[in-house]
Amino acid sequence: MKAFRLDELEAERAANDGAYLQFLRERNMSVGLYALDAGDSDPQQPHGQDEVYMVVSGRASITVGMETTEVARGSVVYVPAGVAHKFHHISEDLRVLVVFSPPEG
């Protein structure tokens, strides 16, 4: 078993000065914590893997392909591989768990 605490992951991510911290990588998936502060721009490009986003805190909108929806704590969004997507209108600091399948990279 591997167990993680969000507060510890957030501290590690912040200490590394990056928006993304991969904290689990297995053969069929990887999991990371993605952070965008209120007002930030999301620099993402389409990925070669399927993704699931689970919002753990914050508030924003996300556009996936041609569809847009608002997200907040508890929202879960699936993004198929290769589809353009971005968080925007980030009104509260956003913290998102990201699952890539297969693992990123």
N, C-alpha and C positions, 0 to 999 in steps of 0.2 A: 504494500500500500504506500501511496504517497499522499500526503495531506499538506494543504497550504492555507495561510491566513492572508486575507486581502490587505490588511494593514501592513503586514511585512512585505508583501509583493509591491505595494505602492511605494513603500520606503526604498526598496531596492531599485525600482524603476526610476524614482526621482534622483537617487544617488548616482545613477548612471547617465543622467542628463539625456534621456531618450524618451520618446513618446510610447515606445513599445518594448515590453519585456517578455521574451519567451521564457516560460518557467517549466514547461513540460514538453518533452518530445519523445514520442514512441513511434513504432513502425508505421502505424496507420493514421496518426494524427499528431498535431502539436497544439498547445494552448498557451495563450499569452494575455497580458494585460495591456490595453491600449488606452492612452490618456490624451485628451484634448481639453484645454482650458477654455472657459467662456471667451468667445470672440475669436478663437483660433481658426485657421484654415486647415482643412484636412488634405494632406498631400498625397493620399493614396492613389495608386494606379491599379488597374485590374490585376488580379492574382490568378495563377494557374491552378489553384485548388478551390474546392468548395469551402465556404466559410459559414460559420454561425456566430453571430454577435449576441451577447447577453449583456444588457445595460445594468450595471450594478449601482451607478449613481449618475446624476446629472440630467440634463434635458437638451435635446437638439432635434433636428430633422435629419433624415437620411434619404438620399435618392439612390435607387438601385435600378439601373437601366433607365426607363422612362417613368418609373413610379416613385412617389415621395410619400413618406409618412413621418409623423412625429414619434420620437422615442423618449422614454424616461425609465427610471428604475423599474426593472421587471420586464422590459420589452425584450423580445427575442426576434432576430431578423436573420433569414437565410439569404446568402448571396451565392448564386452559382458561379463556378469557375469561369473566368474570362469576362464577366459582366462588369462594366464601369459602375462605381459606387463611391459616394462621399457623404460624410457627415457635414452638416452646415447649419447655420443659424443656431450655434451652440450658445444657449442662454445661461446654462449652469455647467460648471466643470464636469466633464464627461469621463467616466471610467467604464470600460467595456471589456468583458472577457471575450476572447476571440479563439474559436476552435477552427483550425485548418485540417482538412482531410483531402489527400494525404498531407504529411507534414510540409510546411513551407520550405522552399529551397531544397 
